[in-house]
Amino acid sequence: MRLSALAASARFAPALGLALGLASAAGAEPAVPDPGPAAPAEVAPAAAAPEPSAADLLLEAEYDALAGTDPLEPSNRAFFRGNELLYQIVFDPLADAYAFVFPGPVRRSLVRFFQNLGEPADCLNELLQLNPRFAGRTGARFVVNTTVGVAGLFDPADRFGLPARATDFGETLGAYGVGEGWYLVVPLLGPSTVRDLFGDVVDGFFHPQSYFLGYTTQLLLATGSGFSRYEAERERLDALRQSSLDFYSALRSAYRMQRAASVREARAESPVLRRLGEGAGGTAAVAAPGIGD
């Protein structure tokens, strides 16, 4: 079974960015006016606030539906505290040593190397999402970066017009309408759901290295992948931790909102699933992740 990438897995990084944005907006200080004398000036009328888009309203509705659904919260919080302690005692000192020994370009190359190992699984999931165009692009990207990019240490495919698009089997299930199930905090691995945890297991069978490498080598690769991603996102995690009144709730909300948005996007980008969604009732059918199933 493939191990996920600690608290900053590939699917978690966008959620972290979203959480930081929410925390920054919530904690913004109002500007303090200059106490000195100033000539009176005509106050311009305030610009009308822009109307929220359908996507914004949909995301807000998903957030409201998700906000109170965490039946395993007591045990999740216990595992969350254990993870935080483990990161503080073990992984943060290791990350400090790693950053001291290896310069930034080397660390970024290692992140690209591990991302490249996941491209075949992304390609298979895009095929399962009935999206052959993106699957072909991801397959071509893997070939280019594995060869010209020296096993993925470099990313020439991006310059050739083949950008990365990460996906997973949990997202594939969601695109077909499978609900996320209970929110989980997995020891060591961090936030997940029943659907996403099952998807991680299935994704393990989509990785070619699982058929050619021994378990010890796979474990080392998975650990290296998780650690490199954690090190890359550590500063953002620290920023969110310091700006949140409740770090657990902030991570939970961000993770679930981002996963719901990714499921909606995957379904909307699939020509077949998009038509099925339109036939079943339009945007709401495309977006509905089966919350609480």
C-alpha positions as CSV (number, residue, x, y, z in Angstrom):
1,M,0.0,0.0,0.0
2,R,1.3,3.4,-0.9
3,L,1.8,5.7,2.0
4,S,0.4,9.2,1.8
5,A,2.5,12.3,2.1
6,L,2.1,13.3,5.8
7,A,-0.1,16.4,6.4
8,A,1.0,18.1,3.2
9,S,0.2,15.5,0.6
10,A,-0.4,16.4,-3.0
11,R,-4.1,16.8,-2.5
12,F,-3.6,18.7,0.8
13,A,-1.4,21.5,-0.5
14,P,-4.3,23.4,-2.2
15,A,-6.4,23.0,0.9
16,L,-3.6,24.5,2.9
17,G,-3.5,27.5,0.6
18,L,-7.2,27.9,0.9
19,A,-7.0,27.8,4.7
20,L,-4.3,30.4,4.8
21,G,-6.4,32.7,2.6
22,L,-9.4,32.3,4.9
23,A,-7.3,32.8,8.0
24,S,-5.7,35.9,6.5
25,A,-9.1,37.4,5.5
26,A,-10.6,36.7,8.9
27,G,-7.6,38.1,10.8
28,A,-7.0,41.2,8.8
29,E,-6.5,44.3,10.9
30,P,-8.4,47.5,9.9
31,A,-6.1,50.3,8.8
32,V,-5.3,52.9,11.5
33,P,-5.9,56.5,10.3
34,D,-3.2,59.1,10.6
35,P,-4.1,61.3,13.7
36,G,-2.6,64.4,12.1
37,P,-4.7,67.2,10.6
38,A,-6.0,66.6,7.1
39,A,-8.0,68.8,4.8
40,P,-11.5,67.7,4.4
41,A,-12.0,65.8,1.2
42,E,-15.1,64.7,-0.6
43,V,-15.7,61.0,0.1
44,A,-16.2,59.0,-3.1
45,P,-19.2,56.7,-3.0
46,A,-18.2,53.1,-2.2
47,A,-18.1,50.8,-5.1
48,A,-20.8,48.2,-5.1
49,A,-19.7,44.8,-3.9
50,P,-19.4,42.3,-6.8
51,E,-22.1,39.7,-7.0
52,P,-20.9,36.3,-5.9
53,S,-20.4,33.8,-8.7
54,A,-22.3,30.6,-8.9
55,A,-19.1,28.8,-7.9
56,D,-18.7,31.0,-4.8
57,L,-22.2,30.3,-3.7
58,L,-21.8,26.6,-4.3
59,L,-18.6,26.5,-2.3
60,E,-20.3,28.4,0.5
61,A,-23.2,25.9,0.5
62,E,-20.8,23.0,0.6
63,Y,-19.0,24.6,3.5
64,D,-22.2,25.1,5.4
65,A,-23.2,21.5,4.8
66,L,-19.7,20.2,5.9
67,A,-19.3,22.4,9.0
68,G,-21.2,20.3,11.5
69,T,-20.4,16.8,10.2
70,D,-17.5,15.3,12.2
71,P,-19.0,12.5,14.3
72,L,-15.5,11.2,15.1
73,E,-14.2,14.5,16.3
74,P,-13.1,13.4,19.8
75,S,-10.9,10.6,18.4
76,N,-9.9,12.7,15.5
77,R,-8.7,15.5,17.8
78,A,-6.7,12.9,19.8
79,F,-4.9,11.6,16.7
80,F,-4.4,15.2,15.6
81,R,-2.7,16.1,18.9
82,G,-0.5,13.0,18.5
83,N,0.4,14.0,15.0
84,E,1.3,17.5,16.1
85,L,3.5,16.2,18.8
86,L,5.2,13.8,16.4
87,Y,5.8,16.5,13.8
88,Q,7.3,18.8,16.5
89,I,9.6,16.2,18.1
90,V,10.6,14.1,15.0
91,F,9.8,15.7,11.7
92,D,10.5,19.4,12.3
93,P,14.1,18.7,13.5
94,L,14.6,16.4,10.5
95,A,13.3,19.0,8.2
96,D,15.6,21.6,9.7
97,A,18.6,19.3,9.1
98,Y,17.4,18.5,5.6
99,A,17.0,22.2,4.7
100,F,20.5,22.9,6.1
101,V,22.2,20.1,4.1
102,F,20.4,20.4,0.8
103,P,20.0,23.8,-1.0
104,G,16.6,24.9,-2.3
105,P,17.1,23.8,-5.9
106,V,18.0,20.3,-4.8
107,R,14.9,20.0,-2.5
108,R,12.6,21.2,-5.3
109,S,14.1,18.6,-7.6
110,L,13.4,15.9,-5.1
111,V,9.7,17.1,-4.9
112,R,9.5,16.9,-8.7
113,F,11.0,13.4,-8.7
114,F,8.4,12.1,-6.3
115,Q,5.6,13.9,-8.2
116,N,6.8,12.3,-11.4
117,L,6.4,8.8,-9.7
118,G,2.7,9.6,-9.2
119,E,2.0,10.6,-12.8
120,P,1.0,7.1,-14.0
121,A,-1.6,6.9,-11.2
122,D,-2.9,10.3,-12.3
123,C,-3.1,9.2,-15.9
124,L,-5.1,6.1,-14.9
125,N,-7.5,8.1,-12.8
126,E,-8.1,10.5,-15.6
127,L,-9.0,7.6,-17.8
128,L,-11.4,6.4,-15.2
129,Q,-12.8,9.9,-15.0
130,L,-13.5,9.5,-18.8
131,N,-11.1,12.4,-19.6
132,P,-8.9,11.0,-22.4
133,R,-7.5,14.4,-23.3
134,F,-6.0,15.0,-19.8
135,A,-4.9,11.4,-19.6
136,G,-3.0,11.7,-22.8
137,R,-1.4,14.9,-21.6
138,T,-0.4,13.4,-18.3
139,G,1.0,10.3,-20.0
140,A,3.1,12.5,-22.3
141,R,4.2,14.6,-19.4
142,F,5.5,11.5,-17.6
143,V,7.4,10.3,-20.6
144,V,9.0,13.7,-21.2
145,N,10.0,14.3,-17.6
146,T,11.2,10.7,-17.1
147,T,13.5,10.9,-20.1
148,V,14.5,14.5,-20.9
149,G,13.8,15.6,-17.3
150,V,16.2,12.9,-15.8
151,A,13.7,10.7,-13.9
152,G,11.6,13.8,-13.1
153,L,14.3,15.8,-11.3
154,F,13.5,18.6,-13.8
155,D,10.2,19.6,-15.4
156,P,10.7,20.3,-19.2
157,A,7.2,19.1,-19.9
158,D,5.8,22.2,-18.3
159,R,7.7,24.3,-20.8
160,F,6.4,22.1,-23.6
161,G,2.8,23.0,-22.7
162,L,2.2,19.9,-20.5
163,P,1.3,21.2,-17.1
164,A,0.9,19.0,-14.0
165,R,-2.6,18.0,-13.0
166,A,-2.7,15.9,-9.8
167,T,-5.7,13.6,-9.1
168,D,-6.5,10.4,-7.2
169,F,-9.0,7.6,-6.9
170,G,-10.8,9.3,-4.1
171,E,-11.5,12.2,-6.5
172,T,-12.5,9.7,-9.2
173,L,-15.1,8.1,-6.8
174,G,-16.4,11.6,-5.9
175,A,-16.8,12.4,-9.6
176,Y,-19.1,9.5,-9.9
177,G,-21.2,10.7,-6.9
178,V,-19.6,8.6,-4.1
179,G,-19.9,10.5,-0.8
180,E,-16.9,11.4,1.2
181,G,-18.0,9.6,4.3
182,W,-16.7,10.5,7.7
183,Y,-13.8,12.9,8.2
184,L,-10.7,11.2,9.5
185,V,-7.4,12.2,11.0
186,V,-5.1,9.3,10.2
187,P,-2.1,8.8,12.6
188,L,1.0,10.2,10.9
189,L,-0.7,10.8,7.6
190,G,-3.1,13.6,8.6
191,P,-6.5,14.7,7.3
192,S,-8.5,12.3,5.1
193,T,-12.0,10.9,4.7
194,V,-13.3,7.3,4.4
195,R,-13.5,7.8,0.6
196,D,-10.1,9.3,0.3
197,L,-8.4,6.7,2.5
198,F,-9.9,3.9,0.4
199,G,-8.7,5.8,-2.6
200,D,-5.2,5.9,-1.3
201,V,-5.2,2.1,-1.0
202,V,-6.4,1.7,-4.6
203,D,-3.9,4.3,-5.9
204,G,-1.2,2.1,-4.4
205,F,-2.1,-0.5,-7.1
206,F,-1.9,2.2,-9.8
207,H,1.8,2.9,-9.2
208,P,4.1,0.8,-11.4
209,Q,6.8,0.7,-8.8
210,S,4.6,-1.4,-6.5
211,Y,5.0,-4.3,-9.0
212,F,8.7,-4.0,-9.6
213,L,10.2,-2.9,-6.2
214,G,10.4,-4.6,-2.9
215,Y,8.3,-3.5,0.0
216,T,11.3,-1.9,1.8
217,T,12.2,0.2,-1.3
218,Q,8.6,1.2,-1.7
219,L,8.4,2.2,1.9
220,L,11.6,4.3,1.6
221,L,10.2,6.0,-1.5
222,A,6.8,6.7,0.1
223,T,8.5,8.1,3.2
224,G,10.8,10.3,1.1
225,S,7.9,11.6,-0.8
226,G,5.9,12.4,2.3
227,F,8.9,14.0,4.0
228,S,9.9,16.2,1.0
229,R,6.3,17.5,0.7
230,Y,6.0,18.1,4.4
231,E,9.3,20.1,4.3
232,A,8.1,22.1,1.3
233,E,4.8,23.1,3.0
234,R,6.0,23.4,6.6
235,E,6.2,27.2,6.6
236,R,2.7,27.5,5.4
237,L,1.5,25.0,8.0
238,D,3.2,27.1,10.7
239,A,1.6,30.3,9.3
240,L,-1.9,28.7,9.5
241,R,-1.2,27.3,13.0
242,Q,-0.3,30.7,14.3
243,S,-3.2,32.5,12.6
244,S,-6.0,30.0,13.6
245,L,-8.0,30.1,16.8
246,D,-8.5,26.4,16.3
247,F,-5.9,24.7,14.0
248,Y,-7.9,21.4,13.9
249,S,-11.0,23.1,12.6
250,A,-9.1,25.3,10.1
251,L,-7.4,22.2,8.6
252,R,-10.6,20.2,8.6
253,S,-12.6,23.0,6.8
254,A,-9.9,23.7,4.3
255,Y,-9.4,20.0,3.5
256,R,-13.0,19.2,2.9
257,M,-13.8,22.4,1.0
258,Q,-10.8,21.8,-1.3
259,R,-11.8,18.2,-1.9
260,A,-15.4,19.1,-2.7
261,A,-14.1,21.7,-5.2
262,S,-11.7,19.2,-6.8
263,V,-14.5,16.6,-7.2
264,R,-16.6,19.3,-8.9
265,E,-13.8,20.3,-11.2
266,A,-13.0,16.7,-12.2
267,R,-16.6,16.0,-13.1
268,A,-16.9,19.3,-15.0
269,E,-13.7,18.6,-17.0
270,S,-14.9,15.2,-18.1
271,P,-16.9,15.4,-21.3
272,V,-19.0,12.4,-20.5
273,L,-19.5,13.0,-16.7
274,R,-20.3,16.7,-17.5
275,R,-23.1,15.7,-19.8
276,L,-24.4,13.2,-17.3
277,G,-24.4,15.9,-14.6
278,E,-26.3,18.3,-16.9
279,G,-28.8,15.7,-17.7
280,A,-29.3,15.0,-14.0
281,G,-30.0,18.6,-13.0
282,G,-27.1,20.8,-14.0
283,T,-24.5,22.3,-11.8
284,A,-25.8,20.9,-8.5
285,A,-25.5,17.4,-9.8
286,V,-21.9,18.1,-10.9
287,A,-21.0,19.5,-7.5
288,A,-22.8,17.3,-5.1
289,P,-20.2,15.2,-3.3
290,G,-22.6,13.1,-1.3
291,I,-21.8,14.8,2.0
292,G,-22.5,12.8,5.1
293,D,-22.8,9.4,3.3
